[in-house]
Amino acid sequence: MAKSKRETKRSGTSKPQDRAAEPAATPPRPPGARARQEARQPPPLARHGRRHRLLAKRHPAMVDSIAGAVTVKSLDLYYVVASDAQIPMKGEHGFGLYFHDCRFLGGYRMALAGMTPIVLASTAQKGYAALFELTNPDLHFEREETIPKDELGIRWERMLDAGQTCVREVLTIQNFGHQRHGFPLTLQFRAGFQDIFDVRGLVRQDLGRPQRAAWRQGRLHFVYHGADRLRRTATIAFSPRPDATHETTAEFQIDVPAGETRIIAVTIELHEYSEDAEANHLNQRPTVALDDLAVNLQAGSEEWLERHTRLDSDSLLLNRIMDRSLRDLAMLRSDLGSREYFAAGVPWFVALFGRDSLIVALEMLAFQPEIAAQTLRLSRQLSGASVGPMAGGAARQDPA
């Protein structure tokens, strides 16, 4: 029977917060007690068991939120960054450059004289490309020299080229002031080569061996030897070459007269190939001018849209909604072999999720029935036929 407030007060029972404020003294633990306690602890959850439990509880990721991220995607290549175009160098987060369920790049920071630029606007309306407008904070130098806030404009363009598995970037620095400005601009990188489940915090396991980052001929090279016998590399090239390099940082000495601009181009190339294969082909891809790449990507996007049923109505709003919806689906488009499907979401669910992908395919029948047929065939090809035991307690489905 529950006590009344008056009875509780008379009994002298302290409140929970009072007990927490005055913890009882803990007697010293005898030697070896900690080891015996750890021995009684249950073993860590197996990889598949923990993954199953967390997913069953609807936890898409056990890392910091990526709400407000700017995301671009082209087939299996996708880039998730903060609103200022950067990837935090520290902490557990989901930002990064991904390819084939692996986060190749887990940190990317641009700084002006050691200071982080201020974001003004960002957009990824095209799906495969993003644009960021930044400016400078107050920059202070020796001899009381200062570049006032908002004196510099930084236009950061970024495009994904899935055909070449690379990212093309152009940094345009413009001086809006009335006098010449000189300052250091640094680009710092961190490669992780983490499995998507590791990034999400579902599995904590080192599955490969990274090589130390190296500079060769003005390029920064990251190499990772995976436990799956695949070698993954990220090569970052700059034009012009950096004035100085420090570990994984490229430093440029920017000197820009009043009213003029300076341009830095960055190319991030990703490779994935067997450890037994020859690597002579690396870094031999043809370079495509950014303007030509933009034209090619735009043409490819429009060609994909032309294959769909077109809706024209008297409502400009409805027309815009339909166009935006199809362009969003174009970004979610992925492929397995020669068949296409719609991924369930970026970055955590870029995969063939049976229910999600089939529902979207069903709703697309009136616009593009072929992708619905391809999704059905893929689902049938990869679906399980039997359920059996698996290490870690998770169920295993054998392909049909």
N, C-alpha and C positions, 0 to 999 in steps of 0.2 A: 504494500500500500504506500502511495507516495506521501511524503511529509509536506505539511504546509510551510510557507515561507517562515512563519514565526517559530515552528518546531525546528526547522533547519537551523535557524539562528541560535536557538537555545542549546542545541546539541553541540555547538561549537565546531561543526564541520566546515573546513576551509574551502574556499572556491578553487576551481582548477587553476585559474590564473595565479592565485596566491601561492599554491604549491609549486607552480613553475618558477615563480620569482625567487623562492627559497628552496633550492634543491637540497636533498639530503646528502650528507657526505658519503662519498663512495669509498669503501675500504680498499686498500691496495690489493691488486690481483697477485696471486701467487705465481711464481715462475712457471712458465709453460702453459698457463691458463689460456692465453690467446691462441696458441697452437692447437690446443685441444678443442677450443670453440670453433676454429676454422675447420678442423677435421670433421666436426659434426655438421657443418654447413652442407647443403645439397650442392652437387656439382653444377657448374654454370650451364645454363640452357644451351642445348645444341643449336647449331646454326639454323636449321630448318624449323626446329620447334619454336625458337624465339621469334623468328620471322612470322610463323603462323599465328602465334598468340597476339603479337602486336597488330598484325593486319586484321585479325578477327575483332579486335577492340577498336578498329577504325582509326588507328594512329597512322597517318600517311608518312610521318617523319618525326623523329625524336630530336630535332635540331631547331634552331631559332627560326622564327617565321620569315618567309620571303614575300610577305604581303607588300605590294607596291613595286615588285620587281618589273623590270623591262625585259621581255622575252622575245627572242627571234628564233625561228626554226626553219630548217630546210631539210626535209626527209629525216635522216637519222643524226643530223648535226644540229645541235641547239645550244643557245647561249643565254644564260640567265644572269642578269646583273642588277645592281642597285640603280636607283633613278639617276645617279651621277655617272653612270657607265662603268663603275668600278666593282671589283670583287674584293671583299674584305680579306686582308692578309692573315688575320687571326680569327679564332673562334670557330664554333661548329655552326655551319650555315649551309644552305643549299645552292648558293650562287656558284656559277662556274661555267666552263665550256665543256660540253658533253659530246661524246660520240660513241655509239654502240654500247649504251649503258655504262659508260666509264667517264668519270670526270677527269679530263686531261689537265685542265687548268683550274686550280682552286684558289688563286689569289692574283690580283692585278690592280696595281695602284699607280695613279699618276699624281705627281706633286709639282707645284711651282715654288721654287726656293724652299722646299720642305713643307709647304702648306697645301692642304687639300682645296681644290677649286670649289666654287659655289655653283650648284646646279640652278639653271634658270628654267629650262624646259626639256622635255624628252618625249619621243614618240617612236613607236614601232608599228605604225599603221600598215606598212606593206607586208609585215609578217616575216620576210626574209632579210630585212634591213632595219636599222635603227639610227636615229639622229639625236644627238645631245647638244644642247647649248649651255655652255658654262662661262663663268667669269672668275676673276681673281679676287681673293680677299686682300686686305692691306698687306703688302710685302715689304718688310723692313730689311735693310742691308747695312753693312758697315758704313762709316762716314755719314751717318744720318740720311742715307739715301732711302727713298720710299717710292713704291709704285702704289698709288691710291687704289682703293677698292673700285671695281667695275671699269678699270682703265683698259683691261685686256678682254678680248672676246675669244672663246675657244669653241670651235665647231668640231665635234667628234662624230664622224660618219663611220658606220660599221655595216658590212655586208657579208652574208654567208654564201659560200660557193660550195654546195654539196658535191658537185661534180668533181672538184679538185680537193675536197675535204679540207678546206681552209677558210680563214676569216681575213677579209681585207679591211683595213682601217685607214682613215686619213684624219690627221689632226691639223686643223687650220687655226693658227694663232694670229689674231689681228690686234694691232695697237690703235685704240681709239683716242689716245692722248695726243698732246701737242709736242711731245719731246720723245727722243729715242729712249728705248728701254732695253736693258740686258738683264737676263736672269737665267738660272739653271732650271731645266725641266727634266724630271726623272720618271722613268717607267720601270716599275718593279714587278716581278712575276714570281709565282709559286705554283709548281706543278704537283699534283697529288696522285693521279692515275688511280683513283679510288673507284671501286665498284659502287653502283648506284645504291645498293643496300647498305654499304658501309657509310656512304654520305648521309643516308636517311637515319642512321643510328640504329638500324635493326641488326646489323652484324658487325662485330668488332674483331676483325681478323686480318692480319697481314698476309696477303696472298702472293706477293712477288718481291722483286729486288730492284730498287731504283739505283741508277747510276748518278754520280755527282754531276750537277749541271756544268756545262762547259761552253766557253766562247770560242768559236772558230770562224775566221774571216768575217768578223762583224756580226755573226749570227749566234743566238743563244740556243743551245741544244739541251733538251731534257729526254732521257731514255729510261724506260722501265721494262724489266723482264718479268712477265707475268707467269704465274703458276700454270696457266693454261697453254704454255708454250708459245705465247704470242708476245712479240716485242712491240711496244707502243712508244712512239716518239712525238714530241712537240718541238718544232723548230720555229724560232721567231726571228724574222728578218726586218731590217730597218732601212729606210731611205730618207735622208742621207744616213750614213753610218753614225753611231754614237760618238761623241767626243771623248767619252770615258766609259768604262764598264767596271762594275763592282759586284762580284758574285752573280746575283740574278737581276741586277739593276743596270739599265742603260741611262746614261746622262747626256743631255744635249745642252749646249750653251746657246741660248736663244738671244739673238741681237736683232731687234726689229725697229726700224725707224717709224716715226709718227705717220699714221694712216696706212701703213703697209702691213703685209702678212708674211708669215713663214709657215711652211708645210712640212709635216713629218708623216711618212707612210709606214704602216706596220702590217706585216703579213704573218699570220699564225698558221703554220701547216701541221696537220695531224696525219700520222701514219700508223697503220696496224698491219703487221705481217708476221708470218711464221718465223720462229727462231732459226729454222733450218733453211730459210730462203735467203738468197743473196740480196744485199741492201744497196747495190750499186745504183738502183734507180732513184734513190732518195734525193730530194732537193733538185731534181731535174725537170720539174714540171714547168710548162711554159707560163710566163708571166703575162697576165691580162690587165690592160689598163682599167682603172676603176670605172671610167665612163662607159667603156665597152661592156664591162661586167654588169653595170646597172641596166644597160639596154637589154642585154641577154636575159638577165633575171626577170625584168619586167615583161619581156616577150614571152618567156616561159610561163609566167603567172597568167597572162592574158590567154595564152593558148589553152591552159588547163581550164580556165573559166569558160572558154568558148565551147568546150565539149559538153557543157551542162545545158539543160533546158533553161531558157531565159524568160524571166517574168517582167513584163512591162505593164504598168498600171497608171492610173491618173494621179496616184498618190506619190509625191516625191519622197515622203517619209518611208513608205513601204518599199519603194525601189532601193532606197539607201540601206534599209535594214537587210533586204535580201542580198544585196551586193556585199555588205559587211560580213554577213553570216557565211557566205560562200568563201570569202577571202580568209576568214578565221579557220574554216575547215581545210582550206588549202595549206595553212600552216601546220595543222595537225596531221596532214597526210604523211604516211610512212609506208615502207615497203619491206617485204620479205621475199627475196628472190625476184620474180617478175610480177608479183601480185601486190596490190595496194590495199591499205586499210586506213582507218582513222584511229590515231592514238587516243587514249582516254584523257590525257592531260600532260602538261609540261611543268616541271621536269620529272615528277615522280612516276608517272604512268605512261611513258612513251613505250608502249608495248601493245600487243594484241590482247586486250581484255575482252573476253568473249561477250559478256553481256553488254558492256558499254559500246564496243565497236559494232556489235550487231544492231543495237538500237539506232545508232546513228546511220548505219547502212540502210536500215529499214526506212527511216525518215528521208533518206536521200533517193529513194526509188524513183520519185517523179523527176528528179534532176539529173542523176547519174546512176542508172541501174547497174552498170558494169562493175562499179566498185563494190556494190552490194554482193554481186555474184562472187567477186574475188575474195571478199571477206568471209563469205560462207565456205568457200573452198579451203581457205586457210584455216578456219576454225575446225573444219572436219579433218583436215590433214594433221593438225596438231593436237586434237582433242584426245583425252585418255580413253582407254577401253577397259581397264581394270584398276582396282585399288589394292595396294599391297603395303606392307610395312616398310619403313624407311628409318635410317639412323636418326635419332633425335626425337622420335615419336610422331613425326609428321607423316601424313599419308602420301603415298607415291602413286602417280597415275602413269600407266604404261601407254605409250602411243598406240593408236589403232594399227 
